[in-house]
Amino acid sequence: MITEISDGEKPVMYPSELAEREIRDCIREADENVYKKGFVVDAGAQIGPAGQITAYAIMILHKIIDLEE
């Protein structure tokens, strides 16, 4: 969720299958609880016809960080 853009959860779109695979592999192979991880990404917002955000578009995965409790 990107709270600076929108308060609600939105679907995620990836620029390529390679980018999607990289992020999903990080999630699947995590030895720790993935819900305690954050992903530093360049992202954009897909805007619907009424001006609402309909999805996030992940452009680049920079790094994975541990979230504080």
Order of alpha helices (4+ residues) and beta strands (2+ residues): beta-alpha-beta-beta
